[in-house]
Amino acid sequence: MENMIQIANHLSISQHQVERVLSLTQEGNTIPFIARYRKDVTGNLDEVVIKAIIDLDKSLTALRDRKATVLAKIEEQGKLTDTLRQAIESAEKLTDVEELYLPYKEKRRTKAMIAREAGLFPLARLILQNLPNLEKEAENFINETFKTPKDALQGAVDILVEALSEDARLRSWTYNEIWANSQIVSQVKDETLDDKKIFEIYYDFSEAIAKMQGYRTLALNRGESLGVLKVGFHHHTDTMLALYATRFKEKNRYIDDVIQQALKKKVLPAMERRVRSELTETAEDGAIALFSENLRNLLLIPPLKGKIVLGFDPAFRTGAKLAVVDKTGKLLTTQVIYPVAPASPAKIAQAKTELLALVEEYAVEIIAIGNGTASRESEAFVADLLKDVKGVSYVIVNESGASVYSASELARQEFPDLTVEKRSAISIARRLQDPLAELVKIDPKSIGVGQYQHDVSQKKLTENLDFVVDMVVNQVGVNINTASSALLSHVSGLNKTISENIVKYREENGEIKSRSEIKKVPRLGSKAFEQAAGFLRIPNGEHFLDNTGVHPESYAAVEKLLHQLEISQLDDAAKAKLNAVKPQELAQDLEIGPETLKDIIADLLKPGRDLRDSFAAPALRQDVLDIKDLYIGQQLEGTVRNVVDFGAFVDIGLHDDGLIHISQMSKTFVNHPSQLVSVGDIVTVWVSKIDLEREKINLSLVAPRESQ
């Protein structure tokens, strides 16, 4: 109950909504199923909020369990006061619980422990009382472990250092002081390890902790791990020491030593680790959220339906690998040509003849060129070729991850007789035809639409990216008769085994003709069918609803709806009647919820609709740009390839994408680039800076006259 109240307050939703989501989850329902088919139960919560409820419940449960463990262990020691209990129970973070538990935590033998065991605690009290002749008093505490007065006094100091450094209020103040007034700093440690000067701006860098941006935190972490940078802090140490001194009524050189050691050797290093950890966690969460949003937009790029595509995987020495696929993605042929240097002029001329022959023989409509090595040279070759060919365009396709797929077990199963490079050409072609169906075959981390993805928690990154893929696949829906097992495995309720069984069932029995037939697939039980059926599409199936998002559990309600509205076919008159329906009034008669009825009507108005049709289609080209042809202020069209914290990278037809820095995105303040652009967007940009030597282009979303 306590969890539900906290979650509801945190997400600004009702406690009832939280309760229903957690109940549905415990019953074995998936997030996509709950979001799509239980809207009336949850109050129309989407996948993101549902996942947040589940994640928060897990973290709050873990926090509650840890509090119970800590309270029990302190109570066993007989040291649990009402004040301490209240502080632990009210803590909102695990780190705060651990800070409170620190003085009572079992730890390895410390210098302070040894000193206490040797009976030096009374000497520590004498230091606090600032008795004169402490060195003389210390003679009374000499023993086998502490053989001189100096040793005994050092042992007493160790006791006081540990006690002071474990003071929860003092540690909390130090932590807050660092966040409020300290700076994180970095200097170059070994410049020779940074030959490309990637970390040059951090060679002499400082920033207030509270103002640190996530991508800078991750850059510092990477530079430090590579040995390029030395990262540290700048604190207002005098202020801290003065505050620590107020804890003592008396002053002497031993107390000064206690304060110095407690702050500099114990508390500061611990708080620095905590702050670095929290900065990193915040940066990772931001990077993962951005990667997730970029991935979602990439997966939602519309398919180029009904086009015969030639995939072109460029290379210099080993030749370009070509693959022609038909309108459904079926492989027609593969070939290798040598269109660019170091190939001889004769071989390049032969490549032109061979490519033209392929285009004519298979009626190729679009050439999809991978954007890797030799891409710019291959693009120039293709653009020159197409000047004499009507009706054929080309497009640059982001090939990130294509090599990962082509070397995978899945690719070997699909094309056992082809080389890795030819599989890559097929992937590039299919990636244009149906980005979602092809990209799900690749580990999302390899797709290349993030920042510092290898520097964040890989477990957390994988979980979030898998969630995005699952969400998009189920929002779009899957044709059960053409989908690969890789795509099917992302459908709600299905796993790898069931997905492979579906493909095997198709191969043995032919096309699946109805959703009810899906129940015949081995290992696909009633619960899996319930979770998956609504997301599986069967074009030209036995029941027209089988190609919609209407769940089989609602078929009877649809038939009743059509009967009441006297609809026999979905013509314009029928659509007018459906548009006039008031869900709140009619839902009760149909024994379904109003939100379910709204979705049913939307599906009937556009049966077989594709969510991706509302997004911008890939930009096709027929000519190529050269960086030498550009000029400041030139207006261009481009495709957003990646969005990062400091800007967006845009493909304008050059070898490398141009950068729109966040400062060049609007005349007004922009909090984050994702507010204005998304991966896959077609944007109008203006050239703002040209670096011919480094072949770098800076772009602007603001027209030159607007920026003045």
Order of alpha helices (4+ residues) and beta strands (2+ residues): alpha-alpha-alpha-alpha-alpha-alpha-alpha-alpha-alpha-alpha-alpha-alpha-beta-beta-alpha-beta-alpha-alpha-alpha-beta-beta-beta-alpha-beta-alpha-beta-alpha-alpha-alpha-alpha-alpha-beta-alpha-alpha-alpha-beta-alpha-alpha-alpha-alpha-beta-beta-beta-beta-beta-alpha
